[in-house]
Amino acid sequence: MKRPLGAQISHMLKDRGVDVIFGIPGVHNQEMYRGIEEAGITHVLARHEQGAGFMADGFARASGKPGVAYVITGPGLCNIMTPMGQAYSDSVPMLVLSSCLEETQALRGQLHQMKDQRAAAETVTDWSCQANDAKAAYGLIERAFEEFELSRPRPKHIQVPIAQLEAEAAPAPFPNQPALRNQTVPPDVAPVLSLLNIAQRPLFILGGGCRSNLWRQILTQLGAACFTTYAGRGLAGSDYPLDFGSMLPRPGSAKVIASADLVVVVGAELGEVDLWRHDLGHNATMVRVDLDPQVLSDHNRAAVKLQADGESFAHALWAVSDQVKPAAGWSADEVREARARWRAEVDAERPGIVPVVDALRAAMPLDTMIYSDMTQFAYVAKEVWDMGFPYHWHHPTGFGTLGYALPAGIGGAVARRGKPTAVIAGDYGFHYTMQELGVAVELGLPLPIILWDNGKLKEIEESMVRGQIAPNAVIARNPDFCKLAEAFGALSAAPKTLDEMQAAVRAAFQAEVPTLIWVTPDIL
């Protein structure tokens, strides 16, 4: 049956597994909303398009399915570009659908007009395309979902002229049979096997692209040590004795890496935000496994390169790992001493935070999924908080935007109904998206929001001091955060001790609305 294209798009998304859409309606995209309820899709109304984008990001990370957002022409698209940039940087599957104007060159003065919004969106997405009719819209949506499965997941943007959204269109075609990503032909791991057979100190570096639950067994069978990137934390389990943890940015990690006689890097860019130095520090042969050819061809110049996803590689390697005699060159004492030394360095660099991190970790269920913001508390926690499960801590690592944690945590909690989800934010970053607290209240999410309030942009202040710059513009007047939370209808707590903080966190997981837990450095 024919109906407006905007409605048909919602039905098409439902047929491809979309159950939730985040967004804000407006006169330019209202036709997209005609079909949402009819298709059986839940819509989450954000307070700002930036919040909608971060919610879609958080939902995608928690569910493994693409996060979808609807926004309007012009300012709506501009507002969601920051979340799209974050999703691009962190390889998150996100589909943003927006309306657009039919003509922007010969006609001026239109509502929400931009010179070229498609081109603007392309700067922060895998691709940004305009669909000028129903057939093109359906084809682009199909392409987006196919690429989410087959290639490195990154955000896509599709814009449709308002007149086309309003025009009658036939239904979208049934979903295609999805292509298989080399799952029937495992990657050839014979070269890796040969190298492992002669290595005494093999070292694996596991990143966010390592999606598999086999890594603990593989590392144990091989006698291999490992580091993880921030995104790969938990892949080896929280107590693997040869796990150096997420300590790659520690300067001393380069010396450890230089002592390995084989380095296998899986699903990790080894970029600036992974290392905070230019070189990994290895002297031995490097094996590189990644989906992205650009990563495989970087300055590290790996001797063996496999274009494969981490899961396929892990399965292929596990199938033949019993052909390798376990290496004996690493010792648990060596790893334990290095980790203790690095933990002390972290504590010395940002004094007083490590004990609070330890107390918070002890108060949370092991399977809590955490969304953090750009704040000193998170910087410390990412290094010293061992994760029991992989992909349970999400941080705006690459793009590095403030305001990520709360809306992303809302998206994650929507995807994980009945499972524990928590937010960690700093006082300044919370200002960016604190209005989304109203969404969490509306949805009845039992979401603990740990607000670390040191009263300033302390990381920037300290950086200015190191650069011999008189600290300027690093202090902003904060509201009474507890009263603010209560004004939204949330609960609040202002613990004075670590024990009180732990009690507040445990209670927050049992509440019927979110709880803002205001923590300051004075808690010690």
C-alpha positions, -999 to 999 in steps of 0.1 A, spaced: 0 0 0 13 34 -9 19 60 18 43 89 24 79 79 20 87 91 56 64 64 69 77 38 46 113 44 59 102 37 94 87 4 83 118 -5 64 139 1 95 117 -21 116 120 -49 90 158 -46 95 157 -50 133 154 -14 144 133 -12 176 143 22 190 149 55 173 163 86 191 155 121 179 135 153 179 106 160 155 102 193 136 82 206 108 108 195 83 110 158 93 75 152 107 67 128 79 93 105 93 73 104 125 41 93 107 53 57 105 71 52 138 43 40 160 26 22 131 58 3 125 60 -7 162 92 13 169 98 31 202 109 67 199 130 83 226 126 121 226 159 138 234 163 173 247 189 182 221 201 166 189 235 161 204 219 141 231 199 120 206 232 112 188 250 101 219 220 80 229 221 63 195 259 57 201 254 43 236 225 21 224 247 7 196 276 -1 219 254 -19 244 232 -38 219 256 -45 190 229 -32 167 231 1 148 219 32 167 194 52 147 185 89 150 160 112 132 169 149 130 157 180 111 173 200 84 201 225 92 206 230 129 193 195 138 219 180 115 246 203 128 238 195 164 242 158 159 275 161 140 296 159 172 281 125 182 286 114 146 323 124 148 326 104 181 310 74 165 333 76 135 364 78 157 353 49 179 339 27 151 303 27 163 275 18 138 251 47 137 225 57 111 213 93 110 184 102 88 176 138 82 154 159 60 169 185 37 158 214 14 152 207 -23 171 238 -35 198 257 -16 217 275 -44 192 296 -63 168 302 -34 178 319 -2 162 328 31 146 294 38 140 279 72 169 258 85 190 266 53 226 256 50 249 259 21 256 222 19 245 201 48 253 168 31 290 178 26 291 190 62 279 157 75 304 138 54 333 153 73 323 132 104 308 101 88 318 71 67 295 86 40 267 112 36 243 108 7 211 124 -5 182 103 -16 161 121 -42 134 95 -45 121 64 -27 142 39 -46 174 58 -37 163 61 0 157 23 2 189 15 -16 210 37 7 194 23 38 201 -12 25 237 -3 18 242 12 53 230 -20 70 250 -42 47 282 -22 55 275 -23 92 280 -60 89 307 -63 64 332 -35 71 345 -14 99 313 0 116 310 37 113 282 63 111 263 69 79 241 99 71 211 98 46 191 130 39 158 131 20 142 163 6 111 173 24 89 170 -6 100 134 -11 93 125 25 58 138 19 53 121 -14 34 88 -18 57 58 -22 54 21 -25 67 0 4 104 -8 7 115 -42 -6 120 -71 18 154 -72 34 181 -89 13 199 -119 26 229 -104 43 264 -112 30 287 -133 50 319 -116 61 344 -144 52 329 -166 79 330 -196 57 367 -190 49 386 -184 81 417 -163 78 450 -181 72 468 -181 105 496 -204 94 522 -175 93 512 -165 128 514 -201 140 549 -205 127 560 -174 146 543 -184 178 561 -218 177 595 -201 180 585 -173 204 594 -174 241 579 -140 250 549 -135 227 529 -104 234 493 -97 223 479 -62 221 441 -64 220 419 -35 209 383 -27 205 381 -47 173 388 -80 191 352 -91 196 355 -126 209 352 -145 242 381 -168 233 410 -145 242 415 -158 277 417 -194 265 440 -184 236 464 -165 258 465 -192 284 472 -219 258 500 -199 242 515 -187 274 513 -152 260 512 -118 278 489 -90 268 481 -54 269 447 -40 260 437 -6 247 411 13 267 384 -1 243 397 -37 248 397 -38 285 383 -71 299 392 -92 269 416 -113 290 394 -113 321 401 -94 353 425 -119 368 446 -133 339 481 -134 355 500 -123 323 477 -93 316 495 -59 318 461 -42 316 453 -10 298 486 5 306 499 12 271 501 49 278 525 44 307 560 53 294 574 21 310 552 0 288 576 6 258 604 -12 277 582 -42 284 570 -43 247 607 -40 236 614 -72 256 588 -93 236 601 -115 208 568 -114 189 541 -88 190 506 -96 177 483 -66 175 446 -74 169 419 -48 163 438 -18 176 448 14 158 478 21 180 469 58 176 478 87 197 449 81 222 460 45 226 497 52 233 503 89 239 536 84 221 544 80 184 559 44 185 547 13 202 583 5 212 586 -30 198 618 -45 184 604 -79 174 584 -91 145 549 -76 145 517 -93 133 488 -70 125 452 -81 123 426 -56 113 396 -49 90 409 -15 80 436 -14 53 447 20 65 455 6 99 474 -23 83 496 1 63 505 25 91 540 35 102 544 4 124 552 -16 92 540 -50 104 558 -80 89 526 -101 87 493 -85 79 459 -101 80 428 -83 69 402 -99 91 379 -91 120 391 -100 154 364 -126 160 372 -146 129 409 -144 137 404 -156 173 383 -186 162 409 -195 136 438 -192 160 420 -211 188 414 -240 164 451 -246 160 465 -232 192 471 -267 206 498 -270 179 519 -245 198 539 -253 229 531 -227 255 558 -201 259 575 -198 292 593 -164 289 568 -143 309 563 -146 346 533 -135 367 556 -118 391 570 -96 364 536 -85 353 524 -79 389 554 -57 397 550 -37 365 513 -31 372 519 -21 408 545 4 397 523 19 370 493 21 394 515 41 418 524 64 389 487 70 382 480 77 418 509 102 420 498 120 388 463 126 400 464 122 438 434 110 457 413 95 429 425 59 430 409 51 464 376 65 452 378 45 420 385 13 440 355 19 463 332 26 434 343 -5 416 336 -26 447 301 -12 449 291 -21 414 279 -54 400 306 -71 379 284 -68 348 277 -31 351 281 -13 318 297 21 323 297 52 302 322 79 312 330 114 301 362 134 297 371 138 333 401 131 355 381 105 374 376 85 342 412 90 331 424 73 363 397 46 363 405 35 327 440 25 338 434 10 373 398 -5 370 400 -41 358 370 -51 338 354 -85 344 337 -84 309 349 -68 277 330 -39 260 315 -28 293 332 5 296 325 31 269 345 64 267 347 91 241 383 81 234 391 94 200 371 125 192 372 133 229 340 152 233 326 165 266 290 157 274 291 121 261 284 101 293 249 109 304 230 106 270 252 76 259 244 60 292 207 66 286 210 49 253 229 20 268 203 16 296 175 15 270 193 -13 253 200 -31 286 167 -30 304 170 -51 336 208 -50 336 230 -25 355 242 6 337 261 35 352 274 70 342 306 87 353 308 124 345 328 155 355 312 187 367 321 207 336 312 180 310 279 174 328 269 210 318 270 200 281 241 175 282 226 177 317 192 184 302 190 148 291 185 139 327 148 146 320 148 118 294 162 93 319 135 103 344 107 99 318 120 65 309 122 54 345 159 43 343 176 31 375 208 48 364 235 58 389 252 90 377 285 95 395 293 132 392 329 140 401 330 177 410 364 192 415 350 227 408 370 233 377 385 221 345 413 207 365 430 187 337 433 219 317 444 239 346 473 215 353 482 214 316 484 252 316 506 251 346 529 226 330 531 248 299 539 278 321 506 295 313 488 313 340 456 293 345 427 312 329 390 303 321 392 270 340 366 277 367 329 280 361 301 285 386 284 253 392 247 249 403 236 228 433 237 196 413 216 177 438 188 202 436 191 203 399 186 165 397 156 167 420 141 195 398 141 170 369 124 144 391 156 123 397 170 113 431 202 126 445 228 118 471 258 137 485 279 112 503 305 124 528 324 91 530 334 62 507 310 39 526 281 64 521 290 66 484 289 28 480 255 27 498 242 54 475 254 35 444 238 2 455 205 20 462 206 37 428 206 4 410 173 -5 428 156 29 423 128 36 398 144 68 384 180 79 380 201 90 409 227 117 408 255 109 432 276 141 438 311 133 448 339 157 455 376 152 463 367 160 500 351 125 503 386 113 514 
